[in-house]
Amino acid sequence: MTRRSLLLAAFLVLALGLAACSSPAVPISPTSGEDPSLAPATKVGDAVAVSDSQGEVEFVVTPLNLTSPGATIDFQVSMNTHSVDLGWDLAAQSTLTADTGLVANGQTWPVGSSHHYEGILSFPARTLDGKSLVEGATTLRLVIRDTDVAERVFTWELSR
């Protein structure tokens, strides 16, 4: 191969790599006056992943054990961006609230940083006085604060 062919091939590989890693954000438009920052409730057992594309970061949150939690209630959290540092401590910035009024603060999150980052966000399944967060609840609401926007709200309806 000639030097010119090698340079052309290198340029094409670089261009394709950049194109694959930078997809344009698709804006979410509200329907019937809904607040676009509030994701609709999703029934566990249906499509359980809930996404939020506010600001420069896309979040996708998937509950892992809502119907049968052990000591913790766990969520797979995936974050994607090309312009914001994702080094947040989501455990310190999150609350999980049941429609019964019980609230739990985030317990663990593997703090790290990258443009594409994911991990398990965990909450205690019981309050300090031993009450189950999911027992008797029909809805759980996860709020994550100060992640490029004031707050992100993810809601799931529990099948009973």
Backbone bond lengths (Angstrom), bond angles and torsions (degrees), N, CA, C in turn:
res aa  C-N    CA-C-N  psi(-1)  N-CA   C-N-CA  omega(-1)  CA-C   N-CA-C  phi
1 M - - - 1.452 - - 1.524 109.95 -
2 T 1.297 114.55 145.47 1.453 118.85 178.55 1.515 109.14 -82.12
3 R 1.295 114.43 164.38 1.460 119.92 179.40 1.529 110.72 -60.68
4 R 1.308 116.24 -38.45 1.468 121.22 179.79 1.531 110.52 -64.13
5 S 1.323 117.96 -41.45 1.468 122.29 178.57 1.524 110.81 -64.81
6 L 1.331 116.43 -40.15 1.463 120.16 178.24 1.524 111.48 -64.28
7 L 1.323 116.55 -42.95 1.465 120.16 177.99 1.525 111.22 -63.56
8 L 1.321 117.08 -41.44 1.460 121.07 178.34 1.528 110.61 -63.39
9 A 1.319 117.57 -43.49 1.468 121.64 179.19 1.526 110.65 -63.85
10 A 1.336 117.46 -42.50 1.466 121.23 178.89 1.524 110.58 -63.54
11 F 1.324 116.90 -41.89 1.457 120.96 178.37 1.526 111.26 -62.19
12 L 1.326 117.79 -43.74 1.467 121.55 179.47 1.524 111.61 -62.86
13 V 1.325 117.36 -42.41 1.466 120.86 178.40 1.522 110.19 -62.40
14 L 1.330 117.43 -44.61 1.454 121.90 178.62 1.528 111.14 -62.45
15 A 1.319 117.32 -45.46 1.468 121.47 -179.83 1.523 111.24 -62.80
16 L 1.321 117.75 -43.34 1.467 120.82 178.67 1.520 111.19 -65.31
17 G 1.321 117.34 -39.12 1.466 121.18 178.14 1.516 111.68 -63.16
18 L 1.319 117.09 -44.46 1.463 120.74 177.91 1.521 111.49 -65.46
19 A 1.302 117.47 -40.73 1.465 120.90 179.67 1.521 111.09 -64.58
20 A 1.306 118.03 -38.99 1.468 121.44 -178.94 1.514 111.61 -70.02
21 C 1.318 117.83 -28.65 1.461 121.69 -175.05 1.520 112.54 -93.46
22 S 1.326 118.75 -6.03 1.460 120.41 -176.21 1.517 110.95 -130.23
23 S 1.319 115.52 80.21 1.461 119.17 176.01 1.519 108.81 -89.66
24 P 1.323 118.77 142.13 1.455 120.89 -178.33 1.523 110.57 -68.85
25 A 1.346 115.24 145.73 1.459 119.87 178.62 1.519 109.30 -74.13
26 V 1.305 116.48 137.17 1.451 121.94 177.34 1.519 107.26 -98.18
27 P 1.332 118.78 118.32 1.453 119.65 -178.31 1.525 111.39 -68.05
28 I 1.333 115.27 144.84 1.459 120.52 176.50 1.513 106.93 -94.11
29 S 1.314 117.03 122.70 1.452 119.07 179.39 1.521 109.13 -101.32
30 P 1.330 116.67 133.90 1.458 119.52 -179.83 1.522 111.03 -68.81
31 T 1.328 116.15 149.39 1.457 120.96 175.42 1.515 108.54 -115.27
32 S 1.285 116.56 139.67 1.466 124.83 178.58 1.525 112.81 47.68
33 G 1.346 116.11 46.00 1.451 120.87 173.50 1.514 115.44 74.57
34 E 1.326 119.02 12.98 1.457 120.51 179.72 1.518 110.07 -73.07
35 D 1.323 116.37 148.87 1.451 122.55 175.01 1.524 108.27 -74.72
36 P 1.347 119.40 118.85 1.461 120.43 -177.05 1.520 113.12 -65.45
37 S 1.340 118.23 -16.60 1.458 119.61 -179.71 1.520 112.11 -79.67
38 L 1.329 118.02 -12.57 1.454 121.09 179.99 1.515 109.52 -103.08
39 A 1.314 116.21 110.52 1.463 120.52 178.51 1.520 108.63 -71.78
40 P 1.328 118.44 143.11 1.460 120.49 179.80 1.523 111.00 -67.33
41 A 1.330 115.21 154.06 1.461 119.72 177.07 1.515 109.36 -64.01
42 T 1.305 116.02 139.19 1.454 121.91 179.52 1.512 108.28 -120.60
43 K 1.328 116.84 128.40 1.459 120.38 -179.92 1.517 110.39 -72.73
44 V 1.330 115.05 132.75 1.454 119.96 175.81 1.515 107.18 -67.69
45 G 1.305 116.87 132.53 1.460 121.86 -174.79 1.521 109.97 107.46
46 D 1.341 116.46 -27.30 1.459 120.71 172.52 1.531 106.46 -90.22
47 A 1.316 117.21 -147.79 1.462 120.46 174.97 1.520 107.44 -71.93
48 V 1.319 117.98 105.50 1.453 120.49 -171.19 1.522 114.11 -88.75
49 A 1.308 118.49 -15.67 1.459 120.11 178.68 1.523 109.20 -75.58
50 V 1.332 116.07 133.52 1.459 121.55 177.53 1.522 106.90 -121.47
51 S 1.331 116.18 134.88 1.462 119.22 -178.06 1.521 111.38 -115.76
52 D 1.328 115.01 158.43 1.452 123.18 177.69 1.528 106.61 -143.46
53 S 1.321 116.73 122.02 1.467 121.01 -176.42 1.521 112.36 -115.29
54 Q 1.316 117.03 28.72 1.457 119.52 177.76 1.524 110.29 -66.30
55 G 1.313 116.10 151.37 1.459 120.46 175.22 1.516 112.24 61.61
56 E 1.314 115.95 -144.44 1.464 122.33 -175.50 1.524 113.12 -97.91
57 V 1.351 117.93 3.60 1.463 121.04 -175.75 1.518 110.18 -124.91
58 E 1.326 116.00 133.42 1.462 120.48 173.20 1.525 108.10 -99.71
59 F 1.330 115.83 127.35 1.459 122.92 175.14 1.518 108.48 -107.56
60 V 1.323 117.47 139.11 1.458 123.46 168.64 1.521 105.68 -128.04
61 V 1.337 116.11 120.99 1.464 121.57 -176.09 1.522 108.79 -119.65
62 T 1.326 115.76 127.61 1.460 122.31 -178.89 1.522 109.43 -125.75
63 P 1.338 118.09 119.70 1.468 119.08 175.93 1.524 109.94 -68.66
64 L 1.324 115.97 140.44 1.455 120.05 -177.37 1.523 113.41 -102.53
65 N 1.343 117.24 -26.41 1.463 118.45 -173.90 1.532 113.39 -151.45
66 L 1.314 117.99 40.81 1.467 120.19 -178.66 1.520 112.96 -63.40
67 T 1.310 116.97 -37.02 1.468 119.27 -175.63 1.519 112.59 -80.21
68 S 1.324 118.06 -18.52 1.472 119.81 178.74 1.523 110.71 -148.96
69 P 1.347 116.79 67.41 1.463 118.79 -178.84 1.526 111.37 -70.66
70 G 1.313 115.02 149.36 1.461 120.59 171.86 1.515 107.33 -92.19
71 A 1.313 116.87 -122.80 1.459 121.30 177.40 1.526 111.23 -76.15
72 T 1.339 115.83 -21.18 1.464 119.91 -179.50 1.524 110.86 -130.89
73 I 1.325 114.89 157.50 1.462 122.99 170.12 1.522 104.78 -105.76
74 D 1.329 116.08 123.26 1.459 120.63 -170.00 1.526 112.36 -117.12
75 F 1.336 114.91 144.86 1.460 122.78 178.32 1.524 109.19 -130.84
76 Q 1.319 116.47 134.00 1.466 121.67 170.51 1.523 106.03 -82.65
77 V 1.321 117.39 121.33 1.462 122.27 -179.66 1.522 108.36 -116.71
78 S 1.326 115.08 125.79 1.458 121.61 178.14 1.523 107.99 -119.59
79 M 1.338 116.52 130.80 1.465 121.58 179.79 1.523 108.87 -124.23
80 N 1.331 115.66 138.19 1.463 120.95 179.55 1.526 109.80 -136.02
81 T 1.326 115.75 135.10 1.455 121.99 178.04 1.520 108.78 -160.62
82 H 1.322 115.45 169.32 1.462 120.03 172.03 1.517 110.54 -130.60
83 S 1.352 116.34 11.63 1.457 117.14 -175.85 1.523 114.62 -143.42
84 V 1.330 119.20 -3.98 1.461 121.07 -174.18 1.528 109.17 -125.32
85 D 1.336 116.69 141.99 1.462 121.07 174.43 1.523 108.69 -73.92
86 L 1.322 117.46 128.18 1.466 122.60 -176.81 1.528 112.27 -98.05
87 G 1.303 118.35 24.79 1.461 122.21 -176.63 1.522 113.87 -82.06
88 W 1.315 117.86 41.34 1.461 121.74 -179.20 1.521 111.34 -84.31
89 D 1.330 116.15 154.09 1.463 121.87 171.64 1.528 106.79 -97.67
90 L 1.332 116.14 88.05 1.465 120.19 -174.99 1.524 112.45 -61.81
91 A 1.329 118.94 -28.32 1.470 120.32 177.91 1.527 110.05 -61.89
92 A 1.320 117.47 -41.76 1.463 121.56 -179.61 1.525 112.37 -75.19
93 Q 1.323 117.21 -18.44 1.458 121.60 -174.74 1.526 113.09 -106.41
94 S 1.346 117.96 9.88 1.465 120.62 -172.09 1.521 112.87 -127.37
95 T 1.340 114.33 147.59 1.466 121.28 170.35 1.524 108.53 -133.02
96 L 1.324 114.91 148.97 1.460 122.22 176.13 1.517 106.48 -119.96
97 T 1.343 116.65 121.94 1.459 121.92 -174.91 1.516 110.09 -122.38
98 A 1.326 115.84 131.84 1.463 121.67 175.18 1.519 108.47 -94.41
99 D 1.334 116.55 154.61 1.463 119.65 178.23 1.527 111.84 -68.76
100 T 1.319 118.15 -4.30 1.467 122.46 174.20 1.521 111.02 -82.20
101 G 1.333 116.76 -6.68 1.458 121.48 179.90 1.519 114.17 98.80
102 L 1.321 117.72 -8.26 1.462 120.40 179.33 1.523 110.30 -76.38
103 V 1.331 115.92 142.16 1.463 122.06 -177.25 1.525 109.22 -131.09
104 A 1.333 116.14 140.08 1.466 121.74 174.15 1.522 108.54 -128.23
105 N 1.313 115.83 139.17 1.460 121.21 173.88 1.519 109.08 -87.32
106 G 1.325 116.10 154.19 1.454 120.31 177.93 1.519 110.97 -56.12
107 Q 1.331 115.93 144.73 1.460 120.95 -177.19 1.530 111.85 -108.53
108 T 1.341 117.23 -50.17 1.461 119.07 -179.65 1.525 111.10 -140.36
109 W 1.332 114.39 147.42 1.464 123.33 174.92 1.523 107.16 -157.06
110 P 1.325 118.87 131.89 1.464 120.82 179.51 1.530 110.92 -79.67
111 V 1.324 117.03 91.18 1.461 121.11 -176.97 1.525 109.49 -59.68
112 G 1.315 115.27 132.54 1.461 121.52 178.46 1.512 108.36 -162.13
113 S 1.303 116.83 -179.39 1.451 119.30 -178.26 1.521 110.78 -146.27
114 S 1.301 114.71 137.45 1.458 123.12 178.03 1.517 106.02 -176.45
115 H 1.303 117.99 173.85 1.464 119.95 175.00 1.522 111.22 -83.30
116 H 1.312 116.92 -16.11 1.460 123.28 177.43 1.524 105.12 -134.85
117 Y 1.330 117.44 106.45 1.464 120.01 -173.36 1.519 109.43 -134.72
118 E 1.321 116.20 141.15 1.457 119.55 175.55 1.514 109.75 -145.65
119 G 1.327 114.10 158.91 1.455 120.50 179.21 1.509 109.66 -172.24
120 I 1.321 115.46 -175.69 1.462 122.24 179.65 1.524 108.47 -104.07
121 L 1.332 116.36 121.54 1.459 123.33 174.70 1.522 107.00 -98.24
122 S 1.341 116.99 121.71 1.467 121.08 -175.54 1.519 111.80 -116.63
123 F 1.334 114.53 146.49 1.455 123.94 176.07 1.521 108.20 -127.43
124 P 1.332 118.34 150.32 1.467 118.43 174.38 1.526 109.38 -65.73
125 A 1.332 117.38 138.86 1.467 121.41 -179.50 1.523 111.59 -77.08
126 R 1.325 116.45 -16.54 1.466 121.16 179.93 1.526 109.73 -127.35
127 T 1.327 114.88 149.30 1.458 120.29 176.10 1.526 108.97 -73.96
128 L 1.316 117.30 172.77 1.465 121.06 -179.72 1.525 112.56 -60.05
129 D 1.341 117.03 -28.67 1.470 119.33 178.21 1.530 112.31 -92.10
130 G 1.335 117.55 12.93 1.462 121.86 171.75 1.516 116.90 89.75
131 K 1.333 118.53 4.81 1.468 120.70 -179.50 1.527 110.44 -79.39
132 S 1.342 115.90 135.77 1.463 121.46 178.59 1.522 109.96 -72.42
133 L 1.318 115.89 131.76 1.461 120.69 -179.91 1.524 111.84 -68.44
134 V 1.338 117.82 -34.77 1.465 120.34 -175.54 1.526 113.85 -95.59
135 E 1.323 118.22 -21.01 1.466 120.63 -177.91 1.529 110.23 -64.86
136 G 1.321 116.11 120.77 1.463 121.67 -179.33 1.520 113.99 84.11
137 A 1.314 117.80 -7.48 1.468 121.12 -179.19 1.524 110.16 -84.41
138 T 1.325 115.91 147.27 1.462 120.71 173.89 1.525 111.53 -111.54
139 T 1.338 116.48 -17.51 1.459 121.37 -179.66 1.526 110.12 -140.47
140 L 1.325 116.14 138.97 1.465 122.19 171.53 1.516 108.35 -120.07
141 R 1.338 115.25 139.41 1.460 121.25 -178.41 1.528 108.96 -126.25
142 L 1.313 116.09 120.32 1.463 122.71 176.87 1.522 108.12 -100.81
143 V 1.333 116.72 124.94 1.459 121.81 176.93 1.525 107.89 -117.15
144 I 1.329 115.72 125.68 1.462 122.26 176.31 1.526 106.52 -115.65
145 R 1.330 116.80 120.64 1.461 122.39 -174.31 1.537 112.16 -101.24
146 D 1.324 114.26 153.28 1.467 123.20 170.12 1.527 114.02 55.50
147 T 1.311 116.07 51.08 1.466 121.83 176.09 1.526 108.43 -122.29
148 D 1.321 115.31 70.74 1.458 124.44 -177.11 1.525 112.09 75.01
149 V 1.328 118.08 -15.40 1.467 124.60 172.49 1.530 106.79 -138.22
150 A 1.326 116.77 165.25 1.465 120.27 -176.27 1.523 112.60 -58.23
151 E 1.338 116.84 -48.55 1.465 118.79 176.27 1.518 111.19 -158.45
152 R 1.317 113.36 153.68 1.467 122.68 175.55 1.523 105.95 -121.11
153 V 1.339 116.24 133.21 1.462 121.20 -176.51 1.522 109.00 -119.51
154 F 1.332 115.58 128.43 1.464 123.07 179.18 1.523 107.12 -124.96
155 T 1.336 117.46 129.31 1.463 121.46 -174.65 1.521 110.57 -127.90
156 W 1.334 115.56 138.65 1.468 121.91 176.41 1.516 109.54 -131.43
157 E 1.333 115.52 137.52 1.463 121.88 171.97 1.518 107.47 -91.42
158 L 1.321 115.59 131.92 1.459 120.51 -179.78 1.517 109.54 -88.37
159 S 1.306 117.08 131.43 1.469 121.69 176.64 1.516 108.21 -79.08
160 R 1.293 116.56 128.92 1.476 120.66 179.65 1.499 109.37 -126.25
